[in-house]
Amino acid sequence: MVYAVLAIALFILVSLVEIPFSMTMTSEEVQSLYRMLEFFSIMVAISIAFQGWMLFPVTMSRHRLLIGALFLVVGVLDLQHTINYQGLSFFGGESSVQKATWCWVLSRFICSIFILVILSTKDKEISVYQRKPVFSFVILLLILIFTWLGTQSERLPLLITEQQEVTLLKAGMEYAASFFNLAGAVLFALLYRRDKNPTMLRFATASVYLMLGGLVFTQNQTGDDWYTIMGHVFKFCGYYTIMKAIYVSTIEEPFRRRREAELALSKSEKQLKTITNTLGEGVIVVDRAGSITFVNPEAERLLSWMKEELLGRDIRWIAQYKPPCDGAVAYETSPILQVLANGKKRRVEDAMFFRKDRSSFPVAYITSPIIEDNQVIGAVTAFRDITDSKKAEETIEKLAFFDNITDLPNRFLLEKQLAEAIREAREKKMLGAVLFVDLDRFKTINDSLGHGIGDELLKSAAERIQKCIEGKYSVARFGGDEFVIMLSEIDHVNTVMRISSSLIAEMSQPFFINGHELFTTVSIGVSLFPKDGTDPQTLIKLADVAMYKAKRLGGNHYQLYKEEMNTLTPERLALENALHHALERNELELYYQPQIETKTGRIVGMEALIRWNHPEQGVISPGVFIPLAEETGLIIPIGEWVLETACRQNKSWQEAGAPKVRVAVNLSAAQFYQEEIVDKVKSVLETSGLAAECLELEITESIAMHSVDRVIETFRELHKVGIQVSMDDFGTGYSSLSYLKHFPIKRLKIDQSFIRGIPSRADDAAIASSIIVMAHSLGLQVLGEGVETEEQRQFLAERGCDEMQGYLFSKPVPAKQAEELLKKQTVVNN
């Protein structure tokens, strides 16, 4: 645009100062300069036409094609103007100044109008096959123009008089062409201002040149003055600027962008190669047909194939889909091929890939389509070996259905089996029974001889029970020293009584365990279905009630459930009434048991444990009064008191100079599922002044799995506040990893029933190790509770257990003593 301004200044100078060439050049020299400049312009015009015809791939710019065709017309008309002006033949006809001038005016007029028309429309890609129709039309148009000029020249209006002066018609057409050039300059300048497209700025400059050239030619036509020469200079500059604009925008700029894209692609490929080579996952790329085109080093390692061996192979050599219901499916329905078919990304959590030796291993992978021009041309699969996590998950999942000590079905599996048996009994109109079996004196044996002997007694008892029912019925360990037997499709209640008597007789025989001769009996409670109930929970509860009736009779008995058994005993009623007043009489007290960081041996937490100091019965175990509190609804006010007291106590420890630690508080199911539980916890923190990170809420596994969606939402709200959440007694319930990984919890507490058998019991050791591995893979910390021996501590420490708790370090102590432990930090046996 700077050159256009200078051109305008030059035009004004030439208009004001008349300098004849005769002062410096002869007429012949001026004519030679004129012809040279005109031929330069013609060459540029023809070059623009060639740009519109040549150097095209499959598609081309519409602007470039039309402007090329336009300048073919302009160049030929300018050529005919020049050779005619020199007296040469006009396509076989006679030459004349009038014909030459008409070629000149038509060239100017067509150029100014059609550049404006073409560039005022939006450019787009068109097929290269449109070149021939466009250029054929242009050639036909030229033939018509020259035919018209050759046959109608005598009838055409004069543009130059005999005195070589410009007529009003020529001047008007020149001014009209200059007007169109001016309009083009303004339009192209506005388009440049809007789109910042440099090409439009060049077209605006070219339009200014052509406009000035047209205005100069209207001043004089003697052929030997400054006006004529300067007009040709402006015309040449205009044509050249148009050629430059077309070349830069449609040839130079696309090639520059292509080069930049190639460099960027090369850089991206290098970066991608670096990433895939260092990625901890295997990466496989396949083409549209499912043939492998790329593998990274990790994929080579996992599959035991060399890269060269894999390339070109069908993906079916590697991948086999394994649906949740087990069993592989056909390759044609596998997720990888489905991605190639529908272009939708797929995530697979459990599949099988094959190594070179055809051995398989479990993987999880995600496959994404590679799309080009809206077509799927391949897919990329990122996969990882989940062998270790599968083993850990299988171990944990086993806990969902089987007891780890006796290998019997657990409570969860029992309830499922019982529900199915109830349904069949109702359909077949058959009788069924639930036998609730409790080992008499087990607690005495367990406490006096140790948990190891107690566990062995449970295993032996399980074997005898299975022997008595002869594999015809189902037996499960319900918990503690309790077993449940499910009898289905029995013909009469006498069968139940016979089996119960047989069990009592068999279990009264001595057990020989590790050199000890042990005597125990059983108390059995029986409920019948569908007579006494039609759901598992009710039948088990009623059998439990009948069992307690047998115990009150001295044990070693069985009792069939009767409705009158469900009434409250005087002792139970008295205990319930006393519990109602325990809070107001300050009979409840919190003890605190330290939680130890394994690496440093420092106390990092205190678990709050409730005690009931009954004025007459002394200390009552939580195992006795907590179930009663849950049945009566007193668990909610008691739980709130525990939470408030523990938070105030922790704040008091901190104010007394003790280091900051978390205090762990157990939440009951009734308390946790309150709608306003999060608000209540926040209120307690605000009232006590305790920081949120100094409070940990413990939720049992069974509570967490009761209503998963609601639990996850509550956990997330607590997490936002800054409160830590842990899962207590992990391994005793029936959690699934598919849910556990979505819980925003801080740590898992391994139940003490697993710790107790470490390191002597291989199954307990394996379960504890699996829980630690699984928890760490999910980014969770692990706390082992119930650690009583140095061997147990050492075992857990070697396997990376983060924290421990148990009698080895400290028994639960009152608040004052807990404060001293915090200040001294001397509780740990290193």
PyMOL commands that set and color helices and strands:
alter all, ss='L'
color gray80, all
select helices_A, chain A and resi 2-16+21-23+27-53+62-85+97-119+128-155+168-195+198-217+226-278+297-303+307-310+315-317+331-333+335-342+387-399+411-428+442-449+451-469+493-507+536-552+563-566+570-582+622-632+635-655+669-672+677-688+692-694+701-704+708-721+737-740+752-755+762-777+790-798+815-824
alter helices_A, ss='H'
color red, helices_A
select strands_A, chain A and resi 59-61+125-127+282-287+292-295+319-321+346-354+360-372+375-385+431-439+474-479+482-490+511-513+516-518+522-529+558-560+588-597+603-614+618-620+662-666+695-700+724-730+747-750+781-785+803-805
alter strands_A, ss='S'
color yellow, strands_A
deselect
rebuild
show_as cartoon
